[in-house]
Amino acid sequence: MDTTDSLDPAPDLAPDLEVLVPTCDRPVELATTLAGLAGQDHPFDVLVSDQSSGAPSFETAPARAMLRALRRQGRRVRTRRHLPRRGLAEHRASLVEASPARYVLFLDDDVWLEPGTVARLREAIGELRCGLVGAAVQGLSHLADHRPHELAPFERWDGRPEPERISPDGPEWRRWTLHNAANPTHLADLHVGPGERWVAYKIAWVGGCVLYDRRALDAVGGFDFWTELPPVHCGEDVLAQLRVLAGFGGAGILPSGAVHLESPTTVPDRRVEAREVVRS
């Protein structure tokens, strides 16, 4: 059952980007995530979809304050309950279905965005003309933990990203280490030069903050593979991204601007990996 708060009328000229925030049992983290969105200056709508076991996370006083701030900025902001739970992939599929936007930014409920991040992502996907652009989350508690061996797979994209079919057996898979700990921060320090607004680089996938060109996501079926998964699973975002990368290409960008709140996971059971179950 979906119940949606639609008190705000849609603006006469809706933005082409909507931020989609799936959330579950994270009232403190969600308020922080919304605060990051309230600090952005790029136009976008917001849809928060809650599957909390108790009261919705968006009903806390801090979350309500940030929702009011976003609305005060002239944004269309919707909140809803999406129950019963049918798994992470189904939750994401329902968000895509509910959004009319050309570009959809999936933002996890434990990620704070520094000002300017959404604008960089939208600028990058427009210039690169690819299927997705991501800002990998940074664990800033690891700032002193330098891992040069994990940064070795880094490669810039020169020009438009090409479609890549990435599998665990290929060398491209090793790029996943680029996003460990505070690696995105250290990569930005090394590779973003004076005067560069952002740098695009090759990825295996990106967790936490990914902007999709809706046409590319729809063309590969989005998250409709949820029907092939048990309710308890993980890696649904990885599977969707691998399909978009294979068909339309994609990139990560530096600086990231996405800060992981480093709260405990709400998905402790990770035995079922979507890409290992769903038919290719």
Secondary structure, 3 states (H helix, E strand, C coil): CEEEECCCCCCCCCCCEEEEEEECCCHHHHHHHHHHHHCCCCCCEEEEEECCCCCCHHHCHHHHHHHHHHHHCCCCEEEEEECCCCCHHHHHHHHHHHCCCCEEEEECCCEEECCCHHHHHHHHHHHHCCCEEECCCECHHHCCCCCHHHHCCCCECCCCCCCCCCCCCCHHHHHHHHHCCCHHHHHHHHHCCCCCCCEEECCCCCCCEEEEEHHHHHHCCCCHHHHHCCCCCECHHHHHHHHHHHHHCEEEEECCCEEECCCCCCCCCCCCEHHHHCCC
